Amino acid sequence: MKKSMINYSSSKQEERIGLTLWFRITRIYNQSIRESNQHLKKWELSTAQFDVLVQVGSHERLSQQELANRLFVTKGNITQLLSKMEDLGLIKREQEWKTKYLSLTEEGKEYFYEVVPKQEHFQASQFSNLNYKEKKQLLNLLKKI
């Protein structure tokens, strides 16, 4: 009886620690998004718009479906986002038969070269409390998940 109680107790502890890890990762993610949105306000961009800027800017030309796949969303979910970015003059859409292609405008390219390095530096600095070895260890642990 005692052995089964110990196993039950240790499995409950393991479940509890797993749940605590999930909550911690969620909090870190949400905090990072808030801080990134705050940082990107300098350029009047949201994190979602930044993600589009990076994806479209990293490719000469990208279909709307390819972008949706890269962002792990449906094509319909990004339509409004793309319209806003088009209104801001950052991207242009071109229809070829049934496919919509996206590319950066000249202003979009300027944003890409100005904002992306600064945002990447900002994101990397979020781990400044960790040394190189700890960063590698965290990366390896996260890969196991």
C-alpha positions, 0 to 999 in steps of 0.5 A: 500500500505504501509503495503505491501511495509513494508512486501516486504522490510522486506522479502528482508532484511531477504533474504539478511541476509540469503545470507550474512550468506551463504557467511560467512559460505562458507568463514569459511568452505573454510578457515578451509579447507585451514588451515587444509591442511596446518596443515596436510602438516606435515604428507604429507596428504590432508584433503580428505586423513585425512577423509579417514584415520579417517573413515578407522581407526575408523573401523576394516574393511570397504568396499569401498562403505561404505567409499564412503557413509560415505564421501558423494561421489561416489565410483568412486570419491575415487578410485584415492585417495585410490590409492595414500594412498595405494602407501603411504603405509597407507591403503590396499585393499582386493578384496572379490568377488565383494567387495573391503575392506579397512583397515589400514596398520601398518604404517596407524595405526601409522598415525591414532594414531599420526595425528587424535588427533592432527588434532582434537585438531587443528580443535577444536582450530578454535573456541577458540574465543568463550566461552563454552556457545557461542559454544553450542549456535552456535551448536544449531543454526547450528542444526536448519539449 
